[in-house]
Amino acid sequence: MAIIGTLPNTISNGQTVDATPVMADFNFIVNQVNANAAPLGTFTAPTGTRMCFNQAAVPVGWTQDVSANDYSMRIVSGPGGGSGGSIAWSSWNNGGTFNLNAFTISQAQLPAHSHIVNISDPGHSHGSSSGTNYITAGGVNVINFGGASLAIQQAAATSTVTTGITATANSTGSGASITPNFTTPSVHFTDWIIGVKA
């Protein structure tokens, strides 16, 4: 820092003077230096200056600001000094687990897959209650073609029946929404403190 003011005595080359003006100039310089110099071990800055320090405590003449704890640093192009957020930095950085927004998978998002189809046929039989007539050996209304063993008849009609075959496809699922989560890694860090010049 520059010395303020002018020397009390101006001494020119070749001028013969005693110690009085010389000591007056010397004492003036000493007083100006002492008035403007900072004590050993202190860091000079205008009052209210805020700085970060990567050490255990702020320098002499500074006060630590403890209002912001467990924050990260953000560089902005506008005015500084702001803060925000709702999650502590160590919770986010050091293996914290967080939920994402819930969502429901649509049919179009499912991967290609197949279903097991179970088919069973318990069998069936024909009755004679109604239906189309059919021909059988023996019985009534016989037309004889040369012997009883060669006789044919018009028997009663067959029943209308189904095959009895059934098919079912296995399916499962509830359509419930999914809320996935993720865990952040533990990244190296170093702690800083904020000091305010008194």
Backbone as JSON Lines, residues from 0, in Angstrom:
{"i":0,"aa":"M","n":[0.84,-1.19,0.0],"ca":[0.0,0.0,0.0],"c":[0.88,1.24,0.0]}
{"i":1,"aa":"A","n":[0.53,2.24,-0.79],"ca":[1.36,3.45,-0.93],"c":[1.34,4.26,0.36]}
{"i":2,"aa":"I","n":[2.5,4.96,0.63],"ca":[2.58,5.86,1.77],"c":[1.79,7.12,1.46]}
{"i":3,"aa":"I","n":[1.0,7.58,2.41],"ca":[0.13,8.74,2.2],"c":[0.86,10.01,2.65]}
{"i":4,"aa":"G","n":[0.8,11.05,1.84],"ca":[1.38,12.33,2.24],"c":[2.78,12.55,1.67]}
{"i":5,"aa":"T","n":[3.37,13.68,2.04],"ca":[4.72,14.03,1.57],"c":[5.65,14.12,2.76]}
{"i":6,"aa":"L","n":[6.96,13.99,2.51],"ca":[7.95,14.05,3.58],"c":[7.97,15.46,4.17]}
{"i":7,"aa":"P","n":[8.18,15.57,5.47],"ca":[8.2,16.89,6.09],"c":[9.4,17.74,5.66]}
{"i":8,"aa":"N","n":[10.49,17.06,5.26],"ca":[11.69,17.82,4.88],"c":[12.19,17.32,3.52]}
{"i":9,"aa":"T","n":[12.53,18.26,2.67],"ca":[13.11,17.92,1.36],"c":[14.61,18.19,1.44]}
{"i":10,"aa":"I","n":[15.38,17.14,1.21],"ca":[16.85,17.25,1.28],"c":[17.4,17.03,-0.11]}
{"i":11,"aa":"S","n":[18.24,17.97,-0.57],"ca":[18.8,17.89,-1.91],"c":[20.21,17.32,-1.87]}
{"i":12,"aa":"N","n":[20.67,16.85,-3.0],"ca":[22.04,16.34,-3.11],"c":[23.05,17.46,-2.82]}
{"i":13,"aa":"G","n":[24.05,17.15,-2.02],"ca":[25.09,18.12,-1.69],"c":[24.73,19.02,-0.54]}
{"i":14,"aa":"Q","n":[23.48,18.91,-0.07],"ca":[23.07,19.77,1.04],"c":[23.6,19.21,2.34]}
{"i":15,"aa":"T","n":[24.12,20.1,3.17],"ca":[24.63,19.7,4.48],"c":[23.57,19.93,5.52]}
{"i":16,"aa":"V","n":[23.14,18.84,6.17],"ca":[22.08,18.93,7.2],"c":[22.5,18.1,8.39]}
{"i":17,"aa":"D","n":[21.91,18.39,9.54],"ca":[22.2,17.54,10.7],"c":[21.16,16.42,10.74]}
{"i":18,"aa":"A","n":[21.12,15.68,11.82],"ca":[20.25,14.51,11.92],"c":[18.79,14.87,12.09]}
{"i":19,"aa":"T","n":[18.47,16.06,12.5],"ca":[17.08,16.4,12.81],"c":[16.15,16.25,11.62]}
{"i":20,"aa":"P","n":[16.4,16.9,10.45],"ca":[15.49,16.72,9.31],"c":[15.52,15.3,8.76]}
{"i":21,"aa":"V","n":[16.7,14.68,8.83],"ca":[16.78,13.29,8.33],"c":[15.93,12.37,9.18]}
{"i":22,"aa":"M","n":[16.02,12.5,10.52],"ca":[15.24,11.65,11.42],"c":[13.75,11.97,11.32]}
{"i":23,"aa":"A","n":[13.42,13.25,11.06],"ca":[12.02,13.62,10.91],"c":[11.41,12.91,9.69]}
{"i":24,"aa":"D","n":[12.15,12.89,8.57],"ca":[11.68,12.17,7.39],"c":[11.57,10.67,7.66]}
{"i":25,"aa":"F","n":[12.58,10.13,8.34],"ca":[12.6,8.7,8.63],"c":[11.42,8.31,9.52]}
{"i":26,"aa":"N","n":[11.16,9.07,10.57],"ca":[10.04,8.79,11.48],"c":[8.69,8.91,10.76]}
{"i":27,"aa":"F","n":[8.62,9.88,9.83],"ca":[7.38,10.02,9.05],"c":[7.12,8.74,8.24]}
{"i":28,"aa":"I","n":[8.16,8.21,7.61],"ca":[8.02,6.99,6.81],"c":[7.61,5.82,7.7]}
{"i":29,"aa":"V","n":[8.26,5.7,8.86],"ca":[7.92,4.59,9.78],"c":[6.47,4.68,10.23]}
{"i":30,"aa":"N","n":[6.03,5.86,10.59],"ca":[4.65,6.03,11.05],"c":[3.64,5.7,9.95]}
{"i":31,"aa":"Q","n":[3.94,6.11,8.72],"ca":[3.04,5.81,7.61],"c":[2.97,4.31,7.33]}
{"i":32,"aa":"V","n":[4.11,3.64,7.39],"ca":[4.14,2.19,7.16],"c":[3.36,1.47,8.25]}
{"i":33,"aa":"N","n":[3.59,1.86,9.5],"ca":[2.88,1.21,10.6],"c":[1.37,1.44,10.52]}
{"i":34,"aa":"A","n":[0.98,2.61,10.06],"ca":[-0.45,2.91,9.98],"c":[-1.15,2.13,8.88]}
{"i":35,"aa":"N","n":[-0.42,1.79,7.82],"ca":[-1.03,1.15,6.66],"c":[-0.72,-0.34,6.56]}
{"i":36,"aa":"A","n":[0.22,-0.81,7.34],"ca":[0.61,-2.21,7.25],"c":[-0.29,-3.07,8.14]}
{"i":37,"aa":"A","n":[-0.45,-4.34,7.75],"ca":[-1.24,-5.29,8.54],"c":[-0.31,-6.05,9.46]}
{"i":38,"aa":"P","n":[-0.8,-6.42,10.65],"ca":[0.04,-7.21,11.55],"c":[0.42,-8.54,10.91]}
{"i":39,"aa":"L","n":[1.53,-9.09,11.31],"ca":[2.01,-10.36,10.79],"c":[0.96,-11.46,11.02]}
{"i":40,"aa":"G","n":[0.66,-12.23,9.97],"ca":[-0.3,-13.32,10.1],"c":[-1.72,-12.93,9.77]}
{"i":41,"aa":"T","n":[-1.94,-11.69,9.33],"ca":[-3.29,-11.26,8.96],"c":[-3.36,-11.06,7.45]}
{"i":42,"aa":"F","n":[-4.61,-11.06,6.93],"ca":[-4.84,-10.89,5.5],"c":[-5.72,-9.66,5.34]}
{"i":43,"aa":"T","n":[-5.17,-8.62,4.67],"ca":[-5.87,-7.35,4.56],"c":[-6.84,-7.34,3.38]}
{"i":44,"aa":"A","n":[-8.03,-6.82,3.61],"ca":[-9.04,-6.65,2.56],"c":[-10.06,-5.66,3.08]}
{"i":45,"aa":"P","n":[-10.85,-5.06,2.21],"ca":[-11.87,-4.12,2.67],"c":[-12.86,-4.81,3.6]}
{"i":46,"aa":"T","n":[-13.38,-4.07,4.56],"ca":[-14.36,-4.6,5.5],"c":[-15.58,-5.15,4.76]}
{"i":47,"aa":"G","n":[-16.02,-6.34,5.16],"ca":[-17.17,-6.97,4.54],"c":[-16.82,-7.9,3.39]}
{"i":48,"aa":"T","n":[-15.54,-7.92,2.99],"ca":[-15.12,-8.82,1.92],"c":[-15.36,-10.28,2.33]}
{"i":49,"aa":"R","n":[-15.87,-11.08,1.41],"ca":[-16.13,-12.5,1.69],"c":[-15.22,-13.33,0.79]}
{"i":50,"aa":"M","n":[-14.55,-14.3,1.4],"ca":[-13.65,-15.17,0.65],"c":[-13.73,-16.59,1.18]}
{"i":51,"aa":"C","n":[-13.37,-17.53,0.32],"ca":[-13.31,-18.95,0.72],"c":[-11.88,-19.31,1.09]}
{"i":52,"aa":"F","n":[-11.76,-20.11,2.13],"ca":[-10.45,-20.55,2.61],"c":[-10.45,-22.07,2.77]}
{"i":53,"aa":"N","n":[-9.45,-22.7,2.18],"ca":[-9.31,-24.15,2.28],"c":[-8.36,-24.48,3.44]}
{"i":54,"aa":"Q","n":[-8.82,-24.16,4.66],"ca":[-8.02,-24.35,5.87],"c":[-8.96,-24.47,7.06]}
{"i":55,"aa":"A","n":[-8.39,-24.77,8.21],"ca":[-9.2,-25.07,9.39],"c":[-9.94,-23.85,9.92]}
{"i":56,"aa":"A","n":[-9.31,-22.66,9.85],"ca":[-9.93,-21.46,10.41],"c":[-9.62,-20.26,9.52]}
{"i":57,"aa":"V","n":[-10.44,-19.21,9.64],"ca":[-10.21,-18.0,8.86],"c":[-9.01,-17.25,9.43]}
{"i":58,"aa":"P","n":[-8.37,-16.36,8.64],"ca":[-7.22,-15.61,9.14],"c":[-7.63,-14.63,10.25]}
{"i":59,"aa":"V","n":[-6.61,-14.1,10.91],"ca":[-6.84,-13.08,11.94],"c":[-7.5,-11.86,11.3]}
{"i":60,"aa":"G","n":[-8.51,-11.32,11.93],"ca":[-9.22,-10.18,11.39],"c":[-10.41,-10.58,10.53]}
{"i":61,"aa":"W","n":[-10.68,-11.88,10.42],"ca":[-11.8,-12.38,9.63],"c":[-12.74,-13.16,10.55]}
{"i":62,"aa":"T","n":[-14.02,-13.23,10.19],"ca":[-15.01,-14.01,10.94],"c":[-15.62,-15.05,10.02]}
{"i":63,"aa":"Q","n":[-15.71,-16.27,10.51],"ca":[-16.28,-17.33,9.67],"c":[-17.8,-17.21,9.59]}
{"i":64,"aa":"D","n":[-18.33,-17.3,8.37],"ca":[-19.78,-17.32,8.14],"c":[-20.24,-18.77,8.18]}
{"i":65,"aa":"V","n":[-21.04,-19.12,9.18],"ca":[-21.49,-20.51,9.36],"c":[-22.95,-20.69,8.94]}
{"i":66,"aa":"S","n":[-23.52,-19.71,8.24],"ca":[-24.93,-19.81,7.85],"c":[-25.16,-20.83,6.74]}
{"i":67,"aa":"A","n":[-24.15,-21.08,5.91],"ca":[-24.28,-22.04,4.81],"c":[-23.42,-23.25,5.13]}
{"i":68,"aa":"N","n":[-24.07,-24.38,5.44],"ca":[-23.34,-25.6,5.79],"c":[-23.72,-26.72,4.82]}
{"i":69,"aa":"D","n":[-22.73,-27.47,4.36],"ca":[-22.94,-28.62,3.47],"c":[-23.52,-28.18,2.12]}
{"i":70,"aa":"Y","n":[-22.96,-27.09,1.57],"ca":[-23.37,-26.56,0.27],"c":[-22.28,-26.84,-0.76]}
{"i":71,"aa":"S","n":[-22.64,-26.87,-2.04],"ca":[-21.66,-26.89,-3.11],"c":[-21.53,-25.47,-3.66]}
{"i":72,"aa":"M","n":[-20.54,-25.25,-4.51],"ca":[-20.3,-23.91,-5.05],"c":[-20.8,-23.84,-6.5]}
{"i":73,"aa":"R","n":[-21.49,-22.75,-6.85],"ca":[-21.97,-22.54,-8.21],"c":[-21.45,-21.21,-8.72]}
{"i":74,"aa":"I","n":[-20.87,-21.22,-9.91],"ca":[-20.36,-19.99,-10.52],"c":[-21.46,-19.41,-11.41]}
{"i":75,"aa":"V","n":[-21.78,-18.12,-11.23],"ca":[-22.84,-17.48,-12.01],"c":[-22.3,-16.25,-12.72]}
{"i":76,"aa":"S","n":[-22.99,-15.83,-13.79],"ca":[-22.58,-14.64,-14.52],"c":[-23.22,-13.38,-13.96]}
{"i":77,"aa":"G","n":[-24.29,-13.54,-13.14],"ca":[-24.96,-12.4,-12.53],"c":[-24.42,-12.13,-11.14]}
{"i":78,"aa":"P","n":[-25.2,-11.43,-10.31],"ca":[-24.78,-11.13,-8.94],"c":[-24.54,-12.4,-8.13]}
{"i":79,"aa":"G","n":[-23.5,-12.37,-7.3],"ca":[-23.19,-13.51,-6.45],"c":[-23.83,-13.39,-5.08]}
{"i":80,"aa":"G","n":[-23.56,-14.36,-4.25],"ca":[-24.04,-14.34,-2.87],"c":[-25.34,-15.07,-2.65]}
{"i":81,"aa":"G","n":[-25.98,-15.57,-3.7],"ca":[-27.24,-16.28,-3.53],"c":[-27.03,-17.73,-3.13]}
{"i":82,"aa":"S","n":[-28.1,-18.4,-2.74],"ca":[-28.04,-19.81,-2.38],"c":[-29.4,-20.43,-2.64]}
{"i":83,"aa":"G","n":[-29.48,-21.75,-2.64],"ca":[-30.74,-22.44,-2.9],"c":[-30.57,-23.93,-2.75]}
{"i":84,"aa":"G","n":[-31.59,-24.66,-3.16],"ca":[-31.56,-26.11,-3.06],"c":[-32.2,-26.61,-1.78]}
{"i":85,"aa":"S","n":[-32.53,-27.91,-1.76],"ca":[-33.21,-28.49,-0.6],"c":[-32.52,-29.75,-0.07]}
{"i":86,"aa":"I","n":[-31.48,-30.23,-0.75],"ca":[-30.79,-31.46,-0.35],"c":[-29.35,-31.13,0.02]}
{"i":87,"aa":"A","n":[-28.91,-31.61,1.17],"ca":[-27.52,-31.38,1.59],"c":[-26.56,-32.0,0.58]}
{"i":88,"aa":"W","n":[-25.46,-31.32,0.34],"ca":[-24.5,-31.78,-0.66],"c":[-23.98,-33.18,-0.33]}
{"i":89,"aa":"S","n":[-23.68,-33.47,0.92],"ca":[-23.14,-34.78,1.27],"c":[-24.16,-35.88,1.07]}
{"i":90,"aa":"S","n":[-25.46,-35.58,1.25],"ca":[-26.5,-36.58,1.01],"c":[-26.58,-36.91,-0.46]}
{"i":91,"aa":"W","n":[-26.43,-35.89,-1.31],"ca":[-26.5,-36.11,-2.76],"c":[-25.25,-36.8,-3.27]}
{"i":92,"aa":"N","n":[-24.09,-36.4,-2.79],"ca":[-22.83,-36.89,-3.34],"c":[-22.4,-38.22,-2.75]}
{"i":93,"aa":"N","n":[-22.61,-38.42,-1.47],"ca":[-21.99,-39.54,-0.77],"c":[-22.94,-40.73,-0.64]}
{"i":94,"aa":"G","n":[-23.3,-41.33,-1.78],"ca":[-24.11,-42.54,-1.75],"c":[-25.55,-42.32,-1.36]}
{"i":95,"aa":"G","n":[-26.14,-41.16,-1.66],"ca":[-27.55,-40.92,-1.35],"c":[-28.45,-41.65,-2.34]}
{"i":96,"aa":"T","n":[-29.62,-42.11,-1.88],"ca":[-30.58,-42.8,-2.74],"c":[-31.8,-41.91,-2.93]}
{"i":97,"aa":"F","n":[-32.22,-41.74,-4.19],"ca":[-33.31,-40.83,-4.52],"c":[-34.29,-41.51,-5.46]}
{"i":98,"aa":"N","n":[-35.59,-41.21,-5.28],"ca":[-36.64,-41.76,-6.13],"c":[-36.88,-40.88,-7.34]}
{"i":99,"aa":"L","n":[-37.11,-41.51,-8.48],"ca":[-37.51,-40.8,-9.67],"c":[-39.04,-40.68,-9.7]}
{"i":100,"aa":"N","n":[-39.58,-39.89,-10.61],"ca":[-41.02,-39.77,-10.73],"c":[-41.64,-41.1,-11.12]}
{"i":101,"aa":"A","n":[-42.79,-41.44,-10.5],"ca":[-43.47,-42.69,-10.8],"c":[-44.02,-42.67,-12.23]}
{"i":102,"aa":"F","n":[-44.0,-43.81,-12.91],"ca":[-44.58,-43.92,-14.24],"c":[-45.1,-45.33,-14.45]}
{"i":103,"aa":"T","n":[-46.0,-45.49,-15.43],"ca":[-46.59,-46.78,-15.75],"c":[-46.16,-47.19,-17.15]}
{"i":104,"aa":"I","n":[-45.69,-48.43,-17.29],"ca":[-45.25,-48.93,-18.58],"c":[-46.47,-49.21,-19.46]}
{"i":105,"aa":"S","n":[-46.41,-48.74,-20.7],"ca":[-47.5,-49.0,-21.63],"c":[-47.24,-50.3,-22.39]}
{"i":106,"aa":"Q","n":[-48.27,-50.82,-23.09],"ca":[-48.11,-52.05,-23.86],"c":[-47.05,-51.88,-24.94]}
{"i":107,"aa":"A","n":[-47.0,-50.69,-25.54],"ca":[-46.03,-50.44,-26.6],"c":[-44.59,-50.48,-26.09]}
{"i":108,"aa":"Q","n":[-44.39,-50.27,-24.79],"ca":[-43.04,-50.25,-24.22],"c":[-42.55,-51.63,-23.8]}
{"i":109,"aa":"L","n":[-43.43,-52.62,-23.84],"ca":[-43.04,-53.97,-23.43],"c":[-42.11,-54.59,-24.47]}
{"i":110,"aa":"P","n":[-41.13,-55.39,-24.06],"ca":[-40.29,-56.1,-25.03],"c":[-41.09,-57.22,-25.7]}
{"i":111,"aa":"A","n":[-40.61,-57.67,-26.87],"ca":[-41.27,-58.78,-27.54],"c":[-41.23,-60.02,-26.64]}
{"i":112,"aa":"H","n":[-42.36,-60.72,-26.52],"ca":[-42.43,-61.88,-25.63],"c":[-43.54,-62.81,-26.1]}
{"i":113,"aa":"S","n":[-43.64,-63.98,-25.49],"ca":[-44.66,-64.96,-25.86],"c":[-45.43,-65.39,-24.63]}
{"i":114,"aa":"H","n":[-46.61,-65.98,-24.86],"ca":[-47.45,-66.5,-23.79],"c":[-47.63,-68.01,-23.97]}
{"i":115,"aa":"I","n":[-47.75,-68.74,-22.88],"ca":[-48.01,-70.18,-22.92],"c":[-49.51,-70.4,-23.09]}
{"i":116,"aa":"V","n":[-49.89,-71.19,-24.11],"ca":[-51.3,-71.51,-24.36],"c":[-51.55,-72.97,-24.0]}
{"i":117,"aa":"N","n":[-52.47,-73.23,-23.09],"ca":[-52.84,-74.6,-22.69],"c":[-54.08,-75.04,-23.45]}
{"i":118,"aa":"I","n":[-53.99,-76.17,-24.17],"ca":[-55.11,-76.71,-24.94],"c":[-55.45,-78.11,-24.4]}
{"i":119,"aa":"S","n":[-56.72,-78.35,-24.17],"ca":[-57.16,-79.68,-23.69],"c":[-58.41,-80.11,-24.46]}
{"i":120,"aa":"D","n":[-58.52,-81.43,-24.74],"ca":[-59.69,-82.01,-25.41],"c":[-60.17,-83.2,-24.6]}
{"i":121,"aa":"P","n":[-61.23,-83.02,-23.82],"ca":[-61.71,-84.12,-22.98],"c":[-62.44,-85.2,-23.77]}
{"i":122,"aa":"G","n":[-62.63,-85.05,-25.07],"ca":[-63.36,-86.02,-25.88],"c":[-64.86,-85.79,-25.85]}
{"i":123,"aa":"H","n":[-65.59,-86.46,-26.73],"ca":[-67.04,-86.31,-26.77],"c":[-67.67,-87.54,-27.4]}
{"i":124,"aa":"S","n":[-68.97,-87.65,-27.29],"ca":[-69.69,-88.79,-27.87],"c":[-70.94,-88.28,-28.58]}
{"i":125,"aa":"H","n":[-71.48,-89.14,-29.47],"ca":[-72.7,-88.81,-30.2],"c":[-73.88,-89.52,-29.58]}
{"i":126,"aa":"G","n":[-74.94,-88.82,-29.43],"ca":[-76.17,-89.43,-28.92],"c":[-77.16,-89.65,-30.05]}
{"i":127,"aa":"S","n":[-78.42,-89.74,-29.73],"ca":[-79.42,-90.02,-30.75],"c":[-80.68,-89.18,-30.57]}
{"i":128,"aa":"S","n":[-80.53,-88.04,-29.9],"ca":[-81.72,-87.26,-29.63],"c":[-82.19,-86.46,-30.83]}
{"i":129,"aa":"S","n":[-81.29,-85.91,-31.58],"ca":[-81.66,-85.14,-32.75],"c":[-80.45,-84.93,-33.63]}
{"i":130,"aa":"G","n":[-80.67,-84.48,-34.8],"ca":[-79.57,-84.22,-35.7],"c":[-79.74,-84.94,-37.0]}
{"i":131,"aa":"T","n":[-78.65,-85.14,-37.7],"ca":[-78.68,-85.77,-39.01],"c":[-78.7,-87.29,-38.86]}
{"i":132,"aa":"N","n":[-79.53,-87.98,-39.67],"ca":[-79.59,-89.44,-39.62],"c":[-78.29,-90.05,-40.09]}
{"i":133,"aa":"Y","n":[-78.02,-91.26,-39.64],"ca":[-76.85,-91.97,-40.1],"c":[-77.25,-93.44,-40.25]}
{"i":134,"aa":"I","n":[-76.44,-94.25,-40.91],"ca":[-76.72,-95.65,-41.21],"c":[-75.84,-96.54,-40.37]}
{"i":135,"aa":"T","n":[-76.38,-97.63,-39.83],"ca":[-75.61,-98.57,-39.04],"c":[-76.08,-99.98,-39.35]}
{"i":136,"aa":"A","n":[-75.28,-100.97,-39.02],"ca":[-75.65,-102.37,-39.26],"c":[-76.64,-102.85,-38.21]}
{"i":137,"aa":"G","n":[-77.58,-103.69,-38.62],"ca":[-78.54,-104.28,-37.68],"c":[-79.59,-103.3,-37.26]}
{"i":138,"aa":"G","n":[-80.54,-103.72,-36.45],"ca":[-81.54,-102.83,-35.91],"c":[-82.83,-102.89,-36.7]}
{"i":139,"aa":"V","n":[-83.59,-101.83,-36.64],"ca":[-84.92,-101.79,-37.25],"c":[-84.87,-101.18,-38.64]}
{"i":140,"aa":"N","n":[-86.01,-101.22,-39.34],"ca":[-86.1,-100.72,-40.71],"c":[-85.01,-101.31,-41.59]}
{"i":141,"aa":"V","n":[-84.87,-102.64,-41.48],"ca":[-83.77,-103.34,-42.14],"c":[-84.03,-103.49,-43.62]}
{"i":142,"aa":"I","n":[-83.04,-103.23,-44.39],"ca":[-83.05,-103.58,-45.82],"c":[-82.04,-104.69,-45.97]}
{"i":143,"aa":"N","n":[-82.51,-105.89,-46.32],"ca":[-81.66,-107.08,-46.33],"c":[-81.0,-107.22,-47.68]}
{"i":144,"aa":"F","n":[-79.68,-107.32,-47.69],"ca":[-78.9,-107.52,-48.92],"c":[-78.29,-108.9,-48.95]}
{"i":145,"aa":"G","n":[-78.94,-109.85,-48.34],"ca":[-78.44,-111.22,-48.45],"c":[-78.15,-111.86,-47.12]}
{"i":146,"aa":"G","n":[-78.57,-111.31,-46.09],"ca":[-78.32,-111.91,-44.78],"c":[-78.33,-110.87,-43.7]}
{"i":147,"aa":"A","n":[-78.63,-111.39,-42.51],"ca":[-78.73,-110.45,-41.4],"c":[-77.44,-109.67,-41.17]}
{"i":148,"aa":"S","n":[-76.29,-110.32,-41.4],"ca":[-75.02,-109.65,-41.16],"c":[-74.75,-108.54,-42.15]}
{"i":149,"aa":"L","n":[-75.47,-108.61,-43.29],"ca":[-75.25,-107.58,-44.29],"c":[-76.36,-106.54,-44.3]}
{"i":150,"aa":"A","n":[-77.28,-106.64,-43.32],"ca":[-78.4,-105.72,-43.29],"c":[-77.94,-104.34,-42.84]}
{"i":151,"aa":"I","n":[-78.6,-103.33,-43.33],"ca":[-78.35,-101.96,-42.9],"c":[-79.66,-101.37,-42.45]}
{"i":152,"aa":"Q","n":[-79.58,-100.32,-41.67],"ca":[-80.79,-99.68,-41.17],"c":[-80.64,-98.18,-41.14]}
{"i":153,"aa":"Q","n":[-81.73,-97.47,-41.1],"ca":[-81.73,-96.04,-40.85],"c":[-81.98,-95.86,-39.37]}
{"i":154,"aa":"A","n":[-80.96,-95.44,-38.66],"ca":[-81.07,-95.34,-37.21],"c":[-81.49,-93.92,-36.82]}
{"i":155,"aa":"A","n":[-81.59,-93.74,-35.53],"ca":[-81.98,-92.41,-35.04],"c":[-80.91,-91.38,-35.36]}
{"i":156,"aa":"A","n":[-81.29,-90.13,-35.32],"ca":[-80.37,-89.04,-35.65],"c":[-79.32,-88.84,-34.56]}
{"i":157,"aa":"T","n":[-78.15,-88.23,-34.92],"ca":[-77.11,-87.93,-33.92],"c":[-77.44,-86.65,-33.16]}
{"i":158,"aa":"S","n":[-76.8,-86.52,-31.98],"ca":[-76.96,-85.3,-31.18],"c":[-76.09,-84.18,-31.74]}
{"i":159,"aa":"T","n":[-76.48,-82.94,-31.43],"ca":[-75.62,-81.79,-31.74],"c":[-74.7,-81.57,-30.56]}
{"i":160,"aa":"V","n":[-73.4,-81.79,-30.73],"ca":[-72.43,-81.68,-29.64],"c":[-71.24,-80.85,-30.08]}
{"i":161,"aa":"T","n":[-70.49,-80.32,-29.12],"ca":[-69.25,-79.59,-29.4],"c":[-68.07,-80.51,-29.23]}
{"i":162,"aa":"T","n":[-66.9,-80.02,-29.71],"ca":[-65.71,-80.86,-29.61],"c":[-65.21,-80.95,-28.17]}
{"i":163,"aa":"G","n":[-65.48,-79.96,-27.37],"ca":[-64.98,-79.97,-25.99],"c":[-63.57,-79.43,-25.84]}
{"i":164,"aa":"I","n":[-62.97,-78.95,-26.95],"ca":[-61.6,-78.42,-26.89],"c":[-61.63,-77.01,-26.29]}
{"i":165,"aa":"T","n":[-60.76,-76.73,-25.34],"ca":[-60.64,-75.41,-24.73],"c":[-59.19,-74.94,-24.81]}
{"i":166,"aa":"A","n":[-58.99,-73.63,-24.93],"ca":[-57.64,-73.06,-24.98],"c":[-57.6,-71.84,-24.07]}
{"i":167,"aa":"T","n":[-56.56,-71.77,-23.24],"ca":[-56.38,-70.63,-22.34],"c":[-54.94,-70.15,-22.45]}
{"i":168,"aa":"A","n":[-54.75,-68.83,-22.4],"ca":[-53.4,-68.24,-22.43],"c":[-53.09,-67.67,-21.05]}
{"i":169,"aa":"N","n":[-51.95,-68.04,-20.5],"ca":[-51.56,-67.55,-19.18],"c":[-51.17,-66.08,-19.27]}
{"i":170,"aa":"S","n":[-51.58,-65.3,-18.32],"ca":[-51.18,-63.89,-18.25],"c":[-51.08,-63.49,-16.78]}
{"i":171,"aa":"T","n":[-50.31,-62.43,-16.55],"ca":[-50.14,-61.93,-15.19],"c":[-49.8,-60.45,-15.25]}
{"i":172,"aa":"G","n":[-49.74,-59.79,-14.12],"ca":[-49.42,-58.37,-14.08],"c":[-50.54,-57.59,-13.44]}
{"i":173,"aa":"S","n":[-50.19,-56.39,-12.92],"ca":[-51.17,-55.57,-12.23],"c":[-51.37,-54.2,-12.86]}
{"i":174,"aa":"G","n":[-50.41,-53.76,-13.7],"ca":[-50.5,-52.42,-14.26],"c":[-50.15,-51.33,-13.27]}
{"i":175,"aa":"A","n":[-49.55,-51.7,-12.13],"ca":[-49.19,-50.71,-11.11],"c":[-48.05,-49.83,-11.61]}
{"i":176,"aa":"S","n":[-47.98,-48.61,-11.11],"ca":[-46.92,-47.69,-11.51],"c":[-45.59,-48.11,-10.89]}
{"i":177,"aa":"I","n":[-44.51,-47.66,-11.49],"ca":[-43.16,-47.98,-11.05],"c":[-42.49,-46.71,-10.54]}
{"i":178,"aa":"T","n":[-41.83,-46.8,-9.39],"ca":[-41.07,-45.68,-8.85],"c":[-39.62,-46.12,-8.67]}
{"i":179,"aa":"P","n":[-38.78,-46.0,-9.71],"ca":[-37.39,-46.42,-9.6],"c":[-36.58,-45.45,-8.75]}
{"i":180,"aa":"N","n":[-35.44,-45.89,-8.28],"ca":[-34.54,-45.02,-7.53],"c":[-33.12,-45.24,-8.01]}
{"i":181,"aa":"F","n":[-32.24,-44.33,-7.65],"ca":[-30.84,-44.47,-8.0],"c":[-29.98,-43.99,-6.83]}
{"i":182,"aa":"T","n":[-28.79,-44.51,-6.75],"ca":[-27.84,-44.17,-5.68],"c":[-26.65,-43.45,-6.28]}
{"i":183,"aa":"T","n":[-26.31,-42.28,-5.74],"ca":[-25.19,-41.5,-6.27],"c":[-23.87,-42.08,-5.78]}
{"i":184,"aa":"P","n":[-22.8,-41.91,-6.57],"ca":[-21.49,-42.39,-6.13],"c":[-20.87,-41.45,-5.1]}
{"i":185,"aa":"S","n":[-19.83,-41.93,-4.44],"ca":[-19.1,-41.1,-3.48],"c":[-17.89,-40.49,-4.19]}
{"i":186,"aa":"V","n":[-17.94,-39.17,-4.44],"ca":[-16.9,-38.47,-5.2],"c":[-15.96,-37.75,-4.23]}
{"i":187,"aa":"H","n":[-14.68,-37.66,-4.58],"ca":[-13.72,-36.94,-3.74],"c":[-14.14,-35.49,-3.54]}
{"i":188,"aa":"F","n":[-13.83,-34.94,-2.38],"ca":[-14.13,-33.55,-2.11],"c":[-13.12,-32.97,-1.13]}
{"i":189,"aa":"T","n":[-13.07,-31.65,-1.03],"ca":[-12.26,-30.96,-0.03],"c":[-13.1,-29.83,0.56]}
{"i":190,"aa":"D","n":[-13.01,-29.64,1.86],"ca":[-13.87,-28.69,2.56],"c":[-13.28,-27.27,2.53]}
{"i":191,"aa":"W","n":[-14.17,-26.3,2.32],"ca":[-13.81,-24.88,2.35],"c":[-14.68,-24.17,3.36]}
{"i":192,"aa":"I","n":[-14.2,-23.04,3.86],"ca":[-14.99,-22.2,4.77],"c":[-15.08,-20.8,4.19]}
{"i":193,"aa":"I","n":[-16.12,-20.05,4.58],"ca":[-16.3,-18.68,4.13],"c":[-15.92,-17.73,5.24]}
{"i":194,"aa":"G","n":[-15.04,-16.78,4.92],"ca":[-14.61,-15.78,5.89],"c":[-15.09,-14.4,5.49]}
{"i":195,"aa":"V","n":[-15.46,-13.59,6.47],"ca":[-15.91,-12.21,6.24],"c":[-14.93,-11.28,6.94]}
{"i":196,"aa":"K","n":[-14.36,-10.33,6.19],"ca":[-13.39,-9.4,6.78],"c":[-14.09,-8.46,7.75]}
{"i":197,"aa":"A","n":[-13.56,-8.39,8.95],"ca":[-14.14,-7.52,9.98],"c":[-13.79,-6.06,9.69]}
